[in-house]
């Protein structure tokens, strides 16, 4: 009788599990910190989770650090799915999804520019509206950035404005990569997306809208890379514009 | 799978490029009809005079709006000083805690 009661009490929330995909390349400084923060915030909010580290053969020993973290936090929480060499973000997600046991997937950068404190907000937002995906946004509400000079802000806002005018995507932050997806939605989207780098994130959300998925947004603060170099050169801008025009013509 | 198919109007909607071309050509036709009186409706000269430079006005207005919008958004782009400070202090806390737990960097 008692067991029957307790199983009846079980709400869908308790069966939800969140798989965080962390693609890494030379992140030995950042990986322990991001994992520590993830454990902290998931622990406080009580959601069921796992962290999947997808290291692309970093020469700096990121994987060894990840193995140590696995010993500290347990193999059920830290899952290692390394690959031999750098193979790109799209395939890293496919690789990660294959091994994910959660029904939701969270995608974020491992360089501390995305703070795990927002994840409980993402989850709350998702539950509120039953959204297919929840995207962090630097451009709305209390969202913002740290460590950007005027030039960087101007490029970012300008690129975003042009994109909004041309694509009307129904989401304010297209190039951000801090998002929560229903697992099957992410699987479906990754299969439809072909671009690389910045444009990949943009294509994911534009195709999501095109395929009729619902999108929720949570303002986030983006703190630019604490360790390591952050780059935005002419090459990035050219490939962004190419990607934008491709999406303009094909979606 | 069914719901995904139902949710996919992909084959019935136009690309953004086609949408733009359609709207631009509609505007261009309307403009041509008034300015050059293509249908021979004897459009009054006043209308013609207003319509003739309209594309330039629209472009200038859109340009001004764009500059103002981007300028305003750059100026009001939040600088998350607090978030950066919070992160820095959490990094220290994390490093100490991880050291205690036996992590060797």
Contacts between the chains, C-beta under 8 A, distances in Angstrom:
chain1	res1	chain2	res2	distance
A	28	B	105	7.4
A	32	B	94	7.1
A	32	B	95	8.0
A	32	B	98	5.3
A	32	B	103	5.8
A	32	B	105	7.5
A	33	B	90	8.0
A	33	B	91	5.6
A	33	B	94	5.0
A	33	B	95	7.4
A	36	B	94	4.0
A	36	B	97	6.7
A	36	B	98	6.1
A	37	B	90	6.5
A	37	B	94	6.7
A	65	B	103	7.6
A	65	B	105	7.3
A	68	B	102	7.8
A	68	B	103	5.4
A	68	B	104	6.7
A	69	B	103	7.0
A	72	B	98	7.6
A	72	B	101	4.9
A	72	B	102	6.8
A	72	B	103	6.5
A	112	B	87	6.5
A	112	B	91	7.7
A	115	B	83	6.9
A	115	B	87	6.5
A	139	B	73	7.4
A	142	B	78	6.9
A	143	B	78	6.7
A	144	B	77	6.3
A	144	B	78	2.6
A	144	B	79	6.3
A	144	B	80	4.6
A	144	B	83	7.8
A	145	B	77	6.6
A	145	B	78	7.2
A	145	B	79	7.2
A	145	B	80	6.4
A	146	B	79	6.3
A	146	B	80	4.4
A	146	B	81	6.7
A	146	B	83	6.0
A	146	B	84	4.3
A	147	B	84	7.1
A	148	B	77	7.7
A	150	B	74	7.2
A	153	B	74	5.0
A	153	B	77	5.0
A	154	B	70	7.4
A	154	B	74	5.4
A	156	B	77	7.9
A	157	B	70	5.2
A	157	B	73	4.7
A	157	B	74	5.0
A	157	B	77	6.7
A	158	B	70	5.4
A	160	B	73	8.0
A	161	B	66	6.5
A	161	B	69	6.2
A	161	B	70	5.1
A	161	B	73	7.4
A	165	B	66	7.8
A	166	B	16	6.2
A	166	B	20	7.8
A	167	B	16	5.6
A	168	B	16	7.3
A	184	B	4	7.9
A	188	B	4	6.2
A	210	B	10	6.1
A	210	B	13	7.3
A	211	B	4	7.6
A	211	B	7	6.0
A	211	B	8	5.4
A	211	B	10	6.5
A	212	B	7	3.7
A	212	B	8	6.4
A	212	B	9	6.3
A	213	B	7	6.8
A	221	B	78	7.4
A	221	B	80	3.7
A	221	B	83	3.7
A	222	B	80	7.4
A	223	B	80	6.5
A	223	B	83	5.6
A	223	B	84	5.0
A	223	B	87	5.4
A	226	B	87	7.0
A	226	B	88	7.8
A	226	B	91	7.2
A	247	B	16	7.7
A	248	B	15	7.5
A	248	B	16	5.2
A	248	B	17	5.4
A	249	B	15	6.1
A	249	B	16	7.8
A	249	B	17	4.7
A	250	B	15	6.0
A	251	B	15	6.0
A	251	B	16	6.2
